[in-house]
Amino acid sequence: MNLRQAPGPVEDHHGPGSTALLTDRYELTMIDAALRDGTAARPCVFELFGRRLHGARRFGVVAGTGRLLRELREFRFGDDELRYLRDERIVSSETLTFLEGYRFSGSILGYREGELYFPESPILTVEGPFAEAVVLETLALSILNHDSAVATAAARMSIAAGDRPLAEMGSRRAAERGAVAAARAAYIAGFGATSNLEAGRTWGIPTMGTAAHAWTLLHDTEEQAFRSQIAALGIETTLLIDTYDITDGVATAVRVAGTGLGGVRIDSGDLPAVAAQVRAQLDALGATGTKITVTSDLDEFAIAALAASPVDSYGVGTSVVTGSGASTAGMVYKLVARRDAAGKWVSVAKASAEKASRGGRKTAFRTLERGTATSELIVVSEGFEPMTQAPDHAGARPLQVTLVEDGEPDAAFEGPAGVTAARAHHRHVREELPVRALALSRSDPALPTIFIDAR
């Protein structure tokens, strides 16, 4: 694979405009009713969390936070959005007036992007008037559920790959904008490059890619295709050697490029056996420095199975962009505290069977012993300011940061710079995991979630 670094992070100014209708109808009908009964301005605390880790994974990876902050800036009801709501008679004229001036004025605390999470981790805490905070539910969940699922799968693949580079190449297996988001999430969780050029432009992710089988099939012979590719890209390029016969492809590649050929790519066959065969043939021909990249429907288990094979890098498509069997993180957004009519904070919780929530504001910490994480410690309070230190755990690491204050997103978490910071943070916190967390088999979470009730 040929890897090209984006020429420089470029902030995206090509979004779809207003994001206000990326929501469910009942968010607006609740606002409509709340404006009528006087509860729209009641201060509330909402929490975004997952009740469990989907796919029986041992940890989850938070991703999508920077995208959410960018979309929050565009969460405005303009003329087109208001006209649609009016024409469809979705809300009253009084609510349309409220929405016309909508600006989120509250605060959002949350886990840093790239952070690990576990069951009931308070990934986002949204505080503000009911009408301002409730309407963010669908947008927040749609972004974080998708991106965190991809990032969690990508992290598992990164663990399986070890020091070998990973490239994301699954755009054709996802919706067009979802593909860009998936490339971003995979990069945060350990992938080194993407084939998606929009992801490179928008988020500053290195891009890669050379030629597909169509390139070889275009030419009268495989040799002509290889010669043309080398003429265009140089001998450091990667040649796709399995369009016809792999043994002939390797021989032709070295004959055309010489022993300095940069790499070959294998996209089919019994990969462990084929990789060993190709490595032996390359070495016999003197191309000892030529790298081998494998693709072909890889997931974390296939990558782990190639650990002892002479493979230098991996390209992953369908599996990573679909969460490798867990296409959503299964997060929910629940009201956990509100002020009552007298102005007092009250914890509230859903009691439905198997869908219960836990009331009260949460402050989260990660306990560690000698640098290794031991638990997810969550302190529950009634609705006041979050705590800065865990009771009886002075060395615990606080997990939440201020993402939005007085309605203004923190730009440090946005754009390409935010992606770079999230990637670095993920690399750091993954080193805290105990060894058992690195296994790929289905299991209970690697860390227990422990609650302390400080109400």
N, C-alpha and C positions, 0 to 999 in steps of 0.2 A: 504494500500500500504506500502511495506517496502522500506525505503529510504536509499540509501547508498551513502555517499559522495565519490567522486573520490579520490583515495589515494593521489593525488597531481597533480597539473596542469602539463601536459606533452605537450610540443610543438609538433605539428604534422610534421613529416618528411616523410609522406606517400602520398603525393600529386601526381597528374598525370604527373608531369614533366612540360614541357613548356606549357604556357597558350596562346602563341602568335596566335594560330589559332582559339581561342575562339572569333572569330570576323567575320564580314561580308565582303564579297569579295570587295564591293565597297570602303571600307576603304583603301585597298591596291591599287586599281586602281586609286583612287584619289592621293595617294602618288606617283604612277608611273607618272601620268600626271604633278603633282606639281614639281617633279624632272626635268622633261623635260622643263617646262616653267620658272623655277627659283623661284617659290613661296614656295617651300618646307620648307625653313628656315625662312620664314616670321613669326615674333613673333605674337602669337595669344592668345586670352583668350576664353576658352570654359566654358560653365556653364551647370550644371546638375540641373534640377528643375522639379516640377510638375505644370502643368497649373491649376489643380484642385485637390481636394481630392476625390479619387475614392470611390464609395459607399456612397457618401454624408456623410462621416464621419466628425466629428468636429475637428479633428486634425490627424496628421500623426506622426509616430515614425521612425526616421532614424535608419536603421540597415543594416549591411553588410560592413561597412567601414573597419573594421579590416580584413575581408576576402579579400576585394579589395586590400589592401596594401600588403597582403601576395602574392596574385596572381600577382601583379605588379612586385614583385621581380623575378617571374618566366616568365615574359613576354620577352622571348628571342627566336629568330629564329635560332634553331639549324639545324644540318645537315638534319634531317628527315623533318622538316618543309620546309626548303629551297628546298629539293629535290621534295617535293610534288608541291610546287609553280612552280618550273621549269618544271616538267613533265606535269603539266596541262596548262602551258603557260599562267599563270594568270598575271604575270608582266614581265617586261623586265629584261635583265641581269644586267643592271645598278641598277635597283631597288633591285634586289636580293643582290647585293653587299651592298647597303645601309641597307637592313634588316639584313644582317649577322652581322653588327656592331650595331644594334639598341639597345639603352639604353635610357630610358626616362631621360632627364636631367633637366626638368623643375620643377615647384612647383605646389602643390595642396593644396588649402585651403578648409575647409569644416566644416559643422556642426559636432560636436562630436557625436559619435555613442550613441544612446539612447536619443538624443535631439528630441524635438518636431518640426514639420515643418508644414507649411501652404502653400496655393497656391502661387507660384512664389518664394518661399524661395530658395536662392542660396545654395543648399545642398552641391554641389562641385563646385569649381572654379579651372579650370585646365589651367595653363599658360605655354607655351613653343612653340617651333617651330611647324608650322602647321603639318608637317609630323610625329612628335613625339606625338602630342596631339590628333590628329583626330583618330588615330588608337586605342585609348583607349575607344572609345565611347561604343561599344557593350559590352565589358567586364564590364565596370562600370555600364551600365544600367541593364544588366542581373543580376548582383549581388544585386544592390540596389533596383531594382524594386521588386524582389522576397522577399528579406529579410525584406524590409520596409513594404510590404503588410502583411507578417506574423506578424511582430512586432506590427503593428497597430491593427490587430485583437486580438493579445494576450493582448495588453494593455487594450482593451475594456473588454475582459474576466476577466482580473485582477481587473478592476474597479467593475465589476458585482460581483465578488467573495468576495470582501472586504478582511477581514483578513483570510479567509479560503484558505488553500494551493491549488495550481493548479499543475498538472503534465501533461507534453506533452507526448502523446503516439500515434502519428500519422504516424510513419515511414512507415507502410504498405500502406499508402494512398498517398505516394509521391515517386518520383524517389530516388534512393538510396543515392546519394550525396545531393540531394535537401532536403532529410529528415534530414540529419545532419545539414545543414544550417538552416532549419526551427526550429530545436530544439534549436540552438544557439540564433536565433532571439527571440523565445518565452521566453527564459530564461532572455534575456536582458530586455524584456518588462514586466516582473513580474511573470512568471512561476517559480516554485521552483525546478523542477526536470524534467528529461526526461527518457523515456524507452530505448532510443537509446544509445548503449554502445560506438559506435564510437564518438558520440557527447560528451560522458563522457570522453573518452580518449583524444580526440583532444582539447577540450575546457574547461575541468575541471568542467563540469556541474554535479551536483549530479544525480545519476541514481536510478531508482526504478523499482519494478516489482516482482511478486510472482508466480502466476499460472493462466492459462487460463482454459476455459471449457474443453479442451482436457484432462487436468490432472484428472478432476473428471470422465470423460467418460472412461478413461483408466482403472479405478479400478472397481471392482465388485459392490461396494457400495460407496455412498457419504461419509459415515463414514470412510471407509478405506482410501479414498483420503485425507480427512482432517487429519486423524491420521498420515499418511506418511508425509504430508506437515509440520505438527507441529514437528514431529521427526527431520526433516531436518532443519527447520528454527526457531523453538521455538514458544512459545505461543504468542509472540509479532507480529507474522505474520498476514497477512490479508487473510481471507478465502472468496472465491467467492461462494456466497450462492444461486444463481439463476439458476443453471444448471437444476434443477428439480423444486420442490416446495419450494418457499422462506420460508414459515413458518416452514416447516420441516428442511430446510437448517439451519436456525437460531438455532433451537432447537438442531440439531446435532452438530453444531459448538460449542455451549456453553457446551454441554455434554462432548465433546471430549477435548476441551481446558480449560474449566473452566471459571469462571467469569473474569479471567485476560486476556482473548483473546484480542489481540491488535486491530483487526479491521475486518470488513466485507465489501465486495464490492458488489454493485448492478449494473447490466449491462443491465437491461431490465425493461419493465413495465411503469406504470404511476408513474414516480419517486417521485413527492411530496407525493402521497398517500402511495406508497410502503415504502419510507423513514420513514414516520410517523409510519407506522405499524411495521417496523423493530425496530425502536427506542423503541416503547412501549414494544415490546416482549423482547428485550435485557434487558431493565430496570426491567421488571417483573421477569426475570430469574436471576437478580442480577449482570448482566454484564454492570453496569452503566458507566464504563470507556471505553468500547469498541467503537471504532470510526467507523463511516459509511462513506465510499467512494462511490460516484456514477460516472458512466461513461456513456455509451449509447448515442452516437451521440450528445453530448452537444455542444452548441455555447453560445455566450454571452447572448442571450435572454433566453435560457433554464436555464442558471446559475442564471440569475436575478430572474427567476420564482421560483427558489429554495431557495431564500434568507431567507424565513421564515420557511423553512423545517429543521428538525434536521439532517443536513448533515455536515460532518466535513471536507471533501476535495473532489476535483473533478479531474477526468482524462479526458482530451480532446484529440481527435484524428483528424478526417478528417477536421473539421472546422478550427482548428488553422493552420494546414499545408497548407491549400488552401486559407488562407486569409479571411475565413468566408464570402464568396460571392464577394470578391474583390481580385482576385488572383494576380494582379499586382498593383503597386503603380502608374503606368502611367507616370513615369518620362521621360524626354527627355534630350538630350545633344546637345546644340546649340552653334555655334560660335557667340560671342557677341561683340568682339573687336579685332582689328588687327592693325598692323602698315602698313601704306601705303608705296608706293615706295620711298617717301621722309623721311620715318622714323617716321612719326607722327601717334599717336594713333587715330583710327577712330572707332566709334561705328557702329556696323552692326546688322541688325535684319531681321527676316523673316516676311513678310507681308501677308502671305497666310490667307485666310478667316478662322476664328475659330482656326487657328494654328499659330497665330502671336507670335513672341518673342519680348523681350525688350532688346535693345542694351545697351552696356556699362557695365563696371565692377560694381558688386554689393557688398556692405558691409552691413551685416545684424545685427540688434539689436532686443532685446525683451524689450519693455517698460513695466514697472511695477508700480503699485500704492499699497503701503502698502504690498508688497510681492506678489501681484496678477498680473498676466500678463494681459496687456491691448491691445497690438498690436504687429504685426510683422513689424518692421520699416526697410526699405531697402533704402540705400543711393546709388544712381547711379553716377558713375564717368566715365571718358573717358577711362582710362586704366592704371592709375598710381597706386601707392601703396594704399592698402586698408586703410580705416580710422580706427582710434583707439577709436574714440568717436563720438556719434551721434550728429549732429547739434541740439542745443536747447533741448537736452534730456540727460543731464549729467548722470543721474542714469540708463540709459538703459544698459542692459547686452549684451556685444558682443557675437555673436553666432558662429563665425568662428575661427578655430584654424589651425595652420600649420600642415598638415598631411605628406607632402612630400616637402623637400627642396633640391634643386640642384640634383633632381633625387633620393634622399635617403629617403625612408619611415621612419617615426618616430616609432621605435619599441615599444614605450609605448602604442600604440593603437592596437598592434597585440597580438596574442596568448591568452592563458587563462587569463593573467593579464589584457589585453585589454577588454575582455568580462566582467570581474569583475568590472572594472572601468566604462564601459558603463552601466551596470546594476545599479550601484550606481548613476550615473549621471541621468539616466532615472527616478529613484525613486525621486530624488531631484527636477527635473524640472516639473514632473507631479504635485507636490505639489503647483506649481505656477498657475496652471490652475484655471480659474473661475469655479464656481459650474456648470454653464450651459454646460461646456465642457464635463462633466461626464455623461450626458444623452446618451442613446444608440440609440435614434430615429434619422432618417435621418434629416439633417439640414444643414444650412450654416456653414462655419468654425467658430469656437469659438472665434477666434481673427481676426480682419481685417488686411489685408496687406496694409501698407501705404508706398508710394514711395516718396523720396525726391531726386530731380534732382540737383546734385552738379556740373554738367558739365559747 
